Amino acid sequence: MKNQDKNSFTVINDEGKEVKCDVLFTFDSDETKKSYIVYTDNTKDKEGNIQVYASIFNPESEDSTELLPIETEKEWKVIETILESLQEEIKNSSSNNN
């Protein structure tokens, strides 16, 4: 992963092409004692939803940060819970604005 700025970075995909990704958010988990990054390459799935990805990362690294795969069900549950609560917040705030 190459940092372009704090809100985006570039990765090399499976076909060897550079893909710009936007950082949605990062967080540290007290439960797993790891740092996570949630990001998108702004592509859409078959239903038209924007694809979102998550990886483990080391926030202490200055320039190039290695993204590590999330391998346990426990870690995925932590991430899913955060994503669901964010979706709920967004839904509630947008319905309050109407």
C-alpha positions as CSV (number, residue, x, y, z in Angstrom):
1,M,0.0,0.0,0.0
2,K,1.3,3.4,-0.9
3,N,0.0,6.4,1.0
4,Q,-1.2,9.3,-1.2
5,D,-2.6,11.2,1.6
6,K,-4.4,10.3,4.8
7,N,-7.6,9.7,3.0
8,S,-6.5,7.5,0.1
9,F,-3.8,5.1,-0.9
10,T,-2.9,2.9,-3.9
11,V,-2.7,-0.9,-4.0
12,I,-1.6,-3.3,-6.7
13,N,-4.5,-5.6,-7.6
14,D,-4.3,-9.3,-8.7
15,E,-3.7,-8.1,-12.3
16,G,-0.8,-5.9,-11.4
17,K,-2.7,-2.7,-11.9
18,E,-2.6,0.2,-9.5
19,V,-5.9,0.9,-7.9
20,K,-6.7,4.0,-5.8
21,C,-8.6,3.3,-2.6
22,D,-10.4,5.8,-0.3
23,V,-10.1,5.3,3.4
24,L,-13.5,5.2,5.0
25,F,-12.2,4.9,8.6
26,T,-9.7,3.3,10.8
27,F,-10.1,1.9,14.3
28,D,-8.3,0.0,17.1
29,S,-9.9,-2.9,18.7
30,D,-9.4,-3.4,22.5
31,E,-10.8,-6.9,22.0
32,T,-8.2,-8.1,19.4
33,K,-5.5,-5.5,20.2
34,K,-5.1,-4.8,16.5
35,S,-5.7,-1.8,14.2
36,Y,-8.0,-2.0,11.2
37,I,-8.6,0.0,8.1
38,V,-11.9,0.0,6.2
39,Y,-11.7,1.3,2.6
40,T,-13.2,1.2,-0.8
41,D,-12.0,1.2,-4.4
42,N,-15.4,2.7,-5.3
43,T,-16.4,-0.3,-7.5
44,K,-19.9,-1.6,-7.2
45,D,-21.2,-5.2,-6.7
46,K,-24.0,-6.8,-8.7
47,E,-26.7,-5.1,-6.5
48,G,-25.1,-1.6,-7.1
49,N,-23.7,-1.3,-3.6
50,I,-20.2,0.2,-3.2
51,Q,-17.6,-2.5,-2.4
52,V,-16.1,-2.1,1.1
53,Y,-13.0,-3.9,2.3
54,A,-11.2,-4.2,5.6
55,S,-7.7,-5.2,6.6
56,I,-5.3,-5.2,9.5
57,F,-2.7,-2.5,9.4
58,N,0.1,-0.9,11.5
59,P,-0.6,2.8,12.1
60,E,3.0,3.3,13.4
61,S,4.4,2.7,9.9
62,E,5.4,6.0,8.2
63,D,5.3,5.6,4.4
64,S,4.4,2.2,3.1
65,T,2.0,0.2,5.1
66,E,1.3,-3.5,4.6
67,L,-2.3,-4.5,4.6
68,L,-2.8,-7.9,6.3
69,P,-5.8,-10.1,5.8
70,I,-8.4,-10.6,8.5
71,E,-8.4,-14.3,9.2
72,T,-10.7,-14.9,12.2
73,E,-14.4,-14.9,12.5
74,K,-14.0,-13.0,15.8
75,E,-12.3,-10.1,13.9
76,W,-15.0,-10.1,11.2
77,K,-17.7,-9.9,13.9
78,V,-16.0,-6.8,15.4
79,I,-15.8,-5.1,12.0
80,E,-19.4,-6.0,11.1
81,T,-20.7,-4.6,14.4
82,I,-19.0,-1.3,13.8
83,L,-20.2,-1.1,10.2
84,E,-23.8,-1.9,11.3
85,S,-23.7,0.8,14.0
86,L,-22.3,3.3,11.5
87,Q,-25.1,2.5,9.0
88,E,-27.6,2.9,11.7
89,E,-26.2,6.3,12.7
90,I,-26.2,7.4,9.1
91,K,-29.8,6.2,8.6
92,N,-30.9,8.0,11.8
93,S,-29.1,11.3,11.0
94,S,-30.5,11.4,7.4
95,S,-34.1,10.7,8.6
96,N,-33.7,13.5,11.3
97,N,-32.8,15.9,8.5
98,N,-36.0,15.3,6.6
